[in-house]
Amino acid sequence: MAEEFSDCGIEDIENIIDICKAYDSECPHVIKLIYNVQTESFDAEYDYEDVAEVYDKDVPVIVEEWVAEVEKQEGLN
């Protein structure tokens, strides 16, 4: 599942990086999209801190741990 997830949105992320470079702007390291079912709207939170540096782990490891945590919370694992 983690491999499928990591392939999702690669082109979108590359586009965000290109836009940030074009406007000489810092690129966020974390983008959280939150969907509100009641209002049928999205909200976004951005973080510019490098999580790989903060947690001293490679990004794929962080993603795998996050997926495992969500699956455990949802009773999928």
ZANU-765980 format. One line per field, with one value per residue: residue number from 0; residue in one letter; chain; x, y, z of N, C-alpha, C in turn. Coordinates in steps of 0.05 Angstrom, whole numbers, plus 5000, padded with zeros to 4 digits. Layout:
# residues N
num	c(NUM, ...)
residuo	c(A, ...)
cadena	c(A, ...)
n.x	c(X, ...)
n.y	c(Y, ...)
n.z	c(Z, ...)
ca.x	c(X, ...)
ca.y	c(Y, ...)
ca.z	c(Z, ...)
c.x	c(X, ...)
c.y	c(Y, ...)
c.z	c(Z, ...)
//
This chain:
# residues 77
num	c(0, 1, 2, 3, 4, 5, 6, 7, 8, 9, 10, 11, 12, 13, 14, 15, 16, 17, 18, 19, 20, 21, 22, 23, 24, 25, 26, 27, 28, 29, 30, 31, 32, 33, 34, 35, 36, 37, 38, 39, 40, 41, 42, 43, 44, 45, 46, 47, 48, 49, 50, 51, 52, 53, 54, 55, 56, 57, 58, 59, 60, 61, 62, 63, 64, 65, 66, 67, 68, 69, 70, 71, 72, 73, 74, 75, 76)
residuo	c(M, A, E, E, F, S, D, C, G, I, E, D, I, E, N, I, I, D, I, C, K, A, Y, D, S, E, C, P, H, V, I, K, L, I, Y, N, V, Q, T, E, S, F, D, A, E, Y, D, Y, E, D, V, A, E, V, Y, D, K, D, V, P, V, I, V, E, E, W, V, A, E, V, E, K, Q, E, G, L, N)
cadena	c(A, A, A, A, A, A, A, A, A, A, A, A, A, A, A, A, A, A, A, A, A, A, A, A, A, A, A, A, A, A, A, A, A, A, A, A, A, A, A, A, A, A, A, A, A, A, A, A, A, A, A, A, A, A, A, A, A, A, A, A, A, A, A, A, A, A, A, A, A, A, A, A, A, A, A, A, A)
n.x	c(5016, 5039, 5074, 5039, 5014, 5057, 5067, 5024, 5003, 5052, 5065, 5035, 5061, 5111, 5095, 5080, 5131, 5157, 5126, 5136, 5191, 5190, 5167, 5205, 5200, 5195, 5189, 5138, 5148, 5112, 5046, 4981, 4919, 4853, 4789, 4724, 4667, 4615, 4612, 4631, 4681, 4751, 4809, 4874, 4938, 5004, 5073, 5138, 5183, 5234, 5215, 5243, 5292, 5279, 5258, 5300, 5300, 5290, 5244, 5209, 5208, 5183, 5133, 5115, 5112, 5072, 5028, 5022, 5007, 4958, 4928, 4927, 4897, 4849, 4836, 4853, 4897)
n.y	c(4976, 5025, 5036, 5045, 5090, 5126, 5136, 5166, 5228, 5248, 5278, 5324, 5344, 5355, 5397, 5436, 5446, 5468, 5515, 5542, 5551, 5584, 5630, 5644, 5625, 5594, 5524, 5482, 5429, 5395, 5382, 5385, 5363, 5375, 5349, 5372, 5342, 5359, 5413, 5405, 5421, 5438, 5446, 5470, 5456, 5478, 5461, 5481, 5459, 5410, 5347, 5298, 5312, 5329, 5283, 5250, 5209, 5173, 5196, 5156, 5117, 5146, 5154, 5100, 5086, 5121, 5103, 5052, 5065, 5091, 5049, 5015, 5045, 5046, 4994, 4960, 4930)
n.z	c(5000, 5015, 4972, 4930, 4949, 4952, 4898, 4883, 4861, 4844, 4798, 4809, 4855, 4832, 4798, 4837, 4859, 4814, 4808, 4856, 4849, 4803, 4824, 4859, 4912, 4977, 4981, 5007, 5053, 5075, 5060, 5080, 5064, 5080, 5082, 5090, 5104, 5116, 5097, 5047, 5029, 5020, 5061, 5074, 5102, 5112, 5119, 5128, 5149, 5146, 5150, 5147, 5166, 5217, 5243, 5234, 5196, 5134, 5083, 5059, 5100, 5141, 5117, 5112, 5166, 5182, 5150, 5171, 5223, 5215, 5192, 5235, 5272, 5245, 5246, 5206, 5205)
ca.x	c(5000, 5056, 5085, 5017, 5010, 5080, 5065, 5001, 5007, 5080, 5064, 5025, 5083, 5131, 5084, 5083, 5159, 5162, 5113, 5152, 5216, 5183, 5162, 5227, 5187, 5202, 5170, 5131, 5157, 5088, 5020, 4959, 4893, 4832, 4763, 4702, 4644, 4591, 4613, 4641, 4703, 4778, 4826, 4902, 4958, 5030, 5095, 5163, 5205, 5241, 5208, 5264, 5313, 5269, 5256, 5325, 5292, 5283, 5216, 5194, 5204, 5163, 5107, 5108, 5103, 5046, 5008, 5018, 4992, 4930, 4916, 4922, 4875, 4825, 4831, 4859, 4922)
ca.y	c(5000, 5049, 5041, 5057, 5117, 5144, 5143, 5183, 5256, 5256, 5300, 5348, 5354, 5367, 5423, 5454, 5453, 5486, 5541, 5555, 5561, 5606, 5654, 5647, 5621, 5569, 5502, 5468, 5401, 5379, 5394, 5369, 5370, 5366, 5352, 5375, 5329, 5376, 5436, 5395, 5439, 5430, 5465, 5461, 5465, 5475, 5461, 5485, 5445, 5385, 5325, 5278, 5322, 5331, 5256, 5236, 5185, 5177, 5201, 5131, 5105, 5162, 5148, 5073, 5086, 5135, 5085, 5031, 5077, 5096, 5023, 5005, 5061, 5039, 4965, 4947, 4914)
ca.z	c(5000, 5016, 4946, 4914, 4960, 4945, 4870, 4880, 4861, 4839, 4779, 4823, 4872, 4814, 4790, 4859, 4861, 4792, 4813, 4877, 4837, 4785, 4840, 4879, 4938, 4991, 4975, 5031, 5056, 5083, 5052, 5090, 5053, 5098, 5070, 5109, 5092, 5120, 5079, 5021, 5022, 5028, 5074, 5071, 5121, 5101, 5138, 5113, 5162, 5133, 5169, 5147, 5183, 5245, 5253, 5227, 5181, 5106, 5079, 5055, 5126, 5155, 5105, 5119, 5194, 5183, 5139, 5191, 5246, 5206, 5189, 5263, 5283, 5230, 5249, 5181, 5207)
c.x	c(5017, 5068, 5064, 5013, 5032, 5079, 5043, 5010, 5035, 5081, 5055, 5047, 5105, 5121, 5086, 5112, 5166, 5150, 5128, 5178, 5211, 5179, 5183, 5216, 5196, 5180, 5163, 5141, 5133, 5064, 4998, 4933, 4871, 4805, 4742, 4677, 4619, 4590, 4622, 4663, 4730, 4791, 4854, 4919, 4985, 5051, 5121, 5187, 5209, 5237, 5229, 5287, 5304, 5268, 5281, 5319, 5287, 5253, 5200, 5189, 5183, 5135, 5098, 5098, 5076, 5023, 5001, 5001, 4963, 4915, 4909, 4898, 4848, 4818, 4836, 4883, 4921)
c.y	c(5025, 5056, 5055, 5086, 5136, 5152, 5163, 5213, 5266, 5280, 5326, 5361, 5367, 5394, 5444, 5464, 5473, 5514, 5556, 5566, 5585, 5632, 5659, 5645, 5595, 5548, 5487, 5439, 5383, 5395, 5375, 5380, 5358, 5371, 5352, 5364, 5346, 5399, 5429, 5414, 5428, 5453, 5454, 5472, 5459, 5476, 5462, 5472, 5418, 5362, 5304, 5286, 5322, 5303, 5239, 5208, 5192, 5180, 5175, 5116, 5120, 5156, 5120, 5072, 5100, 5117, 5063, 5041, 5081, 5069, 5011, 5019, 5053, 5009, 4950, 4929, 4897)
c.z	c(5000, 4989, 4928, 4923, 4951, 4915, 4864, 4881, 4855, 4819, 4792, 4841, 4854, 4804, 4812, 4862, 4839, 4797, 4835, 4866, 4819, 4800, 4861, 4907, 4950, 4985, 5001, 5030, 5062, 5074, 5062, 5078, 5071, 5085, 5091, 5095, 5093, 5100, 5051, 5011, 5032, 5043, 5071, 5093, 5109, 5123, 5121, 5126, 5149, 5153, 5170, 5165, 5213, 5257, 5248, 5214, 5152, 5103, 5075, 5082, 5142, 5144, 5112, 5148, 5197, 5173, 5159, 5215, 5239, 5203, 5216, 5275, 5270, 5232, 5224, 5183, 5232)
//
